[in-house]
Amino acid sequence: MGKYKLDAKGMACPLPVVKTKKLLEEYNEVETTVDNFTATQNLGKLAEQLGYEINLKEISSSEYIVTISKNEGVSENLIDTSQDRCVIPVIQAKRALEKEKTVNLLVKGKENADKVMEFAIENGYRLDSSEENGVYKITIEKGENEEMSQFLQVKDENYIVVINKRIMGHGSEELGKKLIKGFLYALTEQELLPKKILFYNEGALLVDRERSHVLNELEELEEAGVEIFCCGACKDFYSVDLAVGNTTNMYFMVEDMRKTNRVVRP
């Protein structure tokens, strides 16, 4: 088992993540060297997904060392959202509870903590919380009835939305901009919201702070619990200043589309 050092400099997204994940099937620890910060974020998502520990060392602006190790000694499923301004704690809790019966979160600020506790209460989960210096530790636990209820739910109600253009349809650009805005507004009014919205290629411009004309709709969807992700390579290509959501890569986008029951493309 032991440790493996992977030189992923020069590898295009999502190869650093794919190769690191495969190596973690054989080794307890993988040290991956990459040449851009976006790659470190994607490796961070991989570690979070697997529940492993991660350490990041910045050597220079073009060299980062990311070490992911299997934290076999950790006895609780602890997710620390207190240092990340982009992470929505409720979404993290939802994702963790899809796989685990119990989740422990560190949440910064009373407003964020209240939202997490409201989520737990609305779903009938067991809840415990404590606070120290403005950081809340919240434990959420599903009971047997809740686990069985989730198991019996009709799975094909879940869907994700994939957007690869800044307009909707072909033809008039002016009309296409109005249509994509109308589409996203209509999503906010749906009884069943999408689980995620994935933006790639020119669609990445819709999450840009200055060039998007649909930020109000996206912010409302994100506030309602919809996860918003932008392709990291597309973000870099178009120099996107991310106003909502988080970055992802093609590996996770393919995985999301494969696992969901329906993909909606406007």
C-alpha positions as CSV (number, residue, x, y, z in Angstrom):
1,M,0.0,0.0,0.0
2,G,2.3,2.8,1.2
3,K,2.7,6.1,-0.6
4,Y,2.9,7.1,-4.3
5,K,4.2,10.3,-5.9
6,L,2.4,11.3,-9.1
7,D,3.7,14.1,-11.3
8,A,0.6,15.4,-13.0
9,K,2.1,18.7,-14.3
10,G,1.1,19.3,-17.9
11,M,-1.9,16.9,-17.7
12,A,-5.2,18.3,-18.9
13,C,-8.3,18.2,-16.8
14,P,-9.6,15.8,-15.6
15,L,-6.5,13.5,-15.8
16,P,-4.9,14.5,-12.4
17,V,-8.1,13.5,-10.6
18,V,-8.7,10.3,-12.6
19,K,-5.1,9.1,-12.1
20,T,-5.1,10.1,-8.4
21,K,-8.3,8.2,-7.7
22,K,-7.0,5.1,-9.4
23,L,-3.8,5.2,-7.4
24,L,-5.8,5.6,-4.1
25,E,-7.3,2.1,-4.8
26,E,-3.7,0.7,-4.4
27,Y,-2.0,3.2,-2.0
28,N,-2.9,4.7,1.4
29,E,-1.4,8.0,0.4
30,V,-0.9,9.8,-3.0
31,E,1.1,12.9,-3.4
32,T,0.1,14.6,-6.7
33,T,2.1,17.5,-8.1
34,V,0.1,19.8,-10.4
35,D,0.8,23.1,-12.2
36,N,-2.4,25.1,-11.6
37,F,-4.7,26.0,-8.7
38,T,-7.9,24.8,-10.3
39,A,-6.4,21.3,-10.3
40,T,-5.9,21.5,-6.5
41,Q,-9.6,22.4,-6.0
42,N,-10.6,19.4,-8.1
43,L,-8.4,17.2,-6.1
44,G,-9.9,18.7,-2.9
45,K,-13.4,17.7,-4.2
46,L,-12.1,14.2,-4.8
47,A,-10.8,13.9,-1.2
48,E,-14.1,15.3,0.1
49,Q,-16.0,12.7,-1.9
50,L,-13.9,9.9,-0.7
51,G,-13.8,11.1,2.9
52,Y,-10.0,11.3,2.9
53,E,-7.6,13.8,4.4
54,I,-5.9,16.4,2.1
55,N,-2.9,18.6,2.5
56,L,-1.9,21.4,0.0
57,K,1.5,22.9,-0.3
58,E,2.1,25.8,-2.7
59,I,5.7,25.6,-4.1
60,S,5.1,28.4,-6.6
61,S,2.4,29.9,-8.8
62,S,3.0,27.0,-11.2
63,E,3.6,24.1,-8.8
64,Y,1.4,22.7,-6.1
65,I,1.7,19.5,-4.1
66,V,-1.5,17.9,-3.1
67,T,-1.3,15.0,-0.6
68,I,-4.4,12.8,-0.2
69,S,-4.4,10.1,2.5
70,K,-6.8,7.6,3.8
71,N,-7.8,8.8,7.3
72,E,-8.5,5.4,8.7
73,G,-8.1,6.7,12.3
74,V,-10.9,9.2,12.0
75,S,-14.0,7.9,13.9
76,E,-16.6,10.5,12.8
77,N,-17.8,11.9,9.5
78,L,-16.7,15.5,10.0
79,I,-17.1,18.1,7.3
80,D,-15.5,21.5,8.0
81,T,-17.3,24.3,6.1
82,S,-16.1,27.0,8.4
83,Q,-13.2,28.2,6.3
84,D,-14.9,28.1,2.9
85,R,-17.0,31.1,1.9
86,C,-18.3,29.3,-1.3
87,V,-19.6,26.2,0.4
88,I,-23.3,26.1,1.3
89,P,-23.4,23.9,4.5
90,V,-27.0,22.7,3.8
91,I,-25.8,21.2,0.5
92,Q,-22.8,19.6,2.1
93,A,-25.1,18.0,4.7
94,K,-27.5,16.7,2.0
95,R,-24.7,15.2,0.1
96,A,-23.2,13.5,3.1
97,L,-26.5,12.1,4.3
98,E,-27.0,10.4,0.9
99,K,-24.2,8.1,1.9
100,E,-24.0,8.2,5.7
101,K,-26.5,7.8,8.5
102,T,-24.7,10.5,10.6
103,V,-22.9,13.7,9.6
104,N,-21.0,16.2,11.7
105,L,-20.5,19.7,10.3
106,L,-18.5,22.7,11.4
107,V,-20.4,25.8,10.4
108,K,-19.3,29.4,10.8
109,G,-22.0,32.0,11.8
110,K,-25.4,31.7,13.3
111,E,-27.2,32.3,10.0
112,N,-25.6,29.3,8.3
113,A,-26.1,27.2,11.4
114,D,-29.8,28.1,11.6
115,K,-30.2,27.0,8.0
116,V,-28.6,23.6,8.6
117,M,-30.7,23.1,11.7
118,E,-33.9,24.0,9.8
119,F,-33.0,21.5,7.1
120,A,-32.6,18.8,9.8
121,I,-35.9,19.6,11.5
122,E,-37.8,19.8,8.2
123,N,-36.6,16.3,7.3
124,G,-37.3,14.9,10.8
125,Y,-33.6,14.1,11.5
126,R,-32.1,13.9,15.0
127,L,-30.1,17.1,15.8
128,D,-27.5,18.2,18.2
129,S,-25.4,21.4,18.2
130,S,-22.8,23.3,20.2
131,E,-21.1,26.6,19.6
132,E,-17.6,28.0,20.3
133,N,-16.2,31.3,19.1
134,G,-18.9,31.6,16.4
135,V,-18.3,28.2,15.0
136,Y,-21.1,25.6,15.4
137,K,-20.6,21.9,15.5
138,I,-23.8,20.3,14.3
139,T,-24.6,16.6,14.3
140,I,-27.4,15.3,12.1
141,E,-28.5,11.7,12.3
142,K,-31.1,9.8,10.3
143,G,-33.4,7.4,12.1
144,E,-34.4,4.0,10.7
145,N,-37.7,5.4,9.4
146,E,-36.0,8.2,7.5
147,E,-33.5,5.8,5.9
148,M,-36.3,3.5,4.8
149,S,-38.3,6.4,3.5
150,Q,-35.4,7.6,1.3
151,F,-34.9,4.0,0.1
152,L,-38.5,3.8,-1.0
153,Q,-38.5,7.2,-2.8
154,V,-39.0,7.2,-6.6
155,K,-35.5,7.8,-7.7
156,D,-36.3,9.0,-11.2
157,E,-37.7,12.2,-9.8
158,N,-34.2,13.5,-9.5
159,Y,-32.7,15.4,-12.4
160,I,-29.8,17.8,-13.3
161,V,-29.7,20.6,-15.8
162,V,-26.7,20.9,-18.2
163,I,-26.1,24.3,-20.0
164,N,-23.4,24.7,-22.6
165,K,-24.4,28.0,-24.2
166,R,-25.1,31.5,-23.0
167,I,-28.3,31.6,-25.0
168,M,-31.1,29.1,-25.5
169,G,-31.7,27.7,-29.0
170,H,-30.4,28.8,-32.3
171,G,-31.0,32.0,-34.3
172,S,-31.4,35.4,-32.7
173,E,-28.9,36.1,-30.0
174,E,-31.2,38.7,-28.4
175,L,-34.1,36.2,-28.3
176,G,-31.8,33.4,-27.1
177,K,-30.7,35.5,-24.1
178,K,-34.3,36.2,-23.2
179,L,-35.2,32.5,-23.5
180,I,-32.4,31.3,-21.3
181,K,-33.4,33.9,-18.6
182,G,-37.0,32.7,-18.9
183,F,-35.9,29.1,-18.6
184,L,-34.0,29.7,-15.4
185,Y,-36.8,31.7,-14.0
186,A,-39.2,28.9,-14.8
187,L,-36.9,26.5,-13.0
188,T,-37.2,28.6,-9.8
189,E,-41.0,28.1,-10.0
190,Q,-40.9,24.4,-10.3
191,E,-42.3,22.2,-7.5
192,L,-39.3,19.9,-7.9
193,L,-36.0,21.7,-8.4
194,P,-33.0,20.2,-10.1
195,K,-30.4,18.6,-7.9
196,K,-27.6,20.4,-9.9
197,I,-27.0,22.7,-12.7
198,L,-23.8,22.2,-14.7
199,F,-22.3,24.9,-16.9
200,Y,-19.6,24.3,-19.5
201,N,-18.1,25.8,-22.6
202,E,-19.8,29.1,-23.4
203,G,-22.4,28.4,-20.7
204,A,-19.7,29.3,-18.2
205,L,-20.3,33.0,-19.0
206,L,-23.7,32.7,-17.3
207,V,-22.0,32.4,-13.9
208,D,-19.6,35.3,-14.6
209,R,-19.9,38.3,-12.2
210,E,-19.9,40.9,-15.0
211,R,-21.1,39.1,-18.2
212,S,-24.1,37.2,-16.9
213,H,-27.6,38.5,-17.2
214,V,-29.2,35.6,-15.2
215,L,-27.4,36.0,-11.8
216,N,-30.7,36.8,-9.9
217,E,-32.2,33.5,-11.1
218,L,-29.1,31.5,-10.3
219,E,-28.7,33.0,-6.8
220,E,-32.4,32.2,-6.1
221,L,-31.8,28.6,-7.2
222,E,-28.7,28.2,-5.2
223,E,-30.4,29.7,-2.1
224,A,-33.1,27.0,-2.6
225,G,-30.5,24.3,-2.4
226,V,-29.6,23.7,-6.1
227,E,-25.9,22.9,-6.5
228,I,-24.3,25.0,-9.2
229,F,-21.1,24.0,-10.9
230,C,-18.9,25.5,-13.6
231,C,-16.3,23.5,-15.6
232,G,-12.9,24.6,-14.3
233,A,-11.2,24.4,-17.7
234,C,-14.0,26.6,-19.2
235,K,-13.8,29.0,-16.3
236,D,-10.1,29.5,-17.1
237,F,-10.6,29.6,-20.9
238,Y,-13.2,32.4,-20.7
239,S,-11.5,34.1,-17.6
240,V,-14.8,33.8,-15.7
241,D,-15.1,35.6,-12.3
242,L,-17.3,33.1,-10.6
243,A,-20.3,34.9,-9.0
244,V,-22.3,31.8,-7.9
245,G,-21.5,28.1,-7.4
246,N,-18.2,26.3,-7.5
247,T,-15.8,24.9,-10.0
248,T,-15.8,21.2,-11.0
249,N,-14.1,19.2,-13.8
250,M,-15.1,16.9,-16.6
251,Y,-14.6,13.8,-14.5
252,F,-17.2,14.8,-11.9
253,M,-19.5,16.2,-14.6
254,V,-19.5,12.9,-16.4
255,E,-20.1,11.1,-13.1
256,D,-23.0,13.4,-12.2
257,M,-24.7,12.8,-15.6
258,R,-24.1,9.1,-15.4
259,K,-25.6,8.7,-12.0
260,T,-28.7,10.9,-12.4
261,N,-31.9,9.6,-13.8
262,R,-32.6,12.5,-16.1
263,V,-30.5,15.2,-17.8
264,V,-32.3,18.4,-19.0
265,R,-30.6,20.4,-21.7
266,P,-32.3,23.7,-22.6
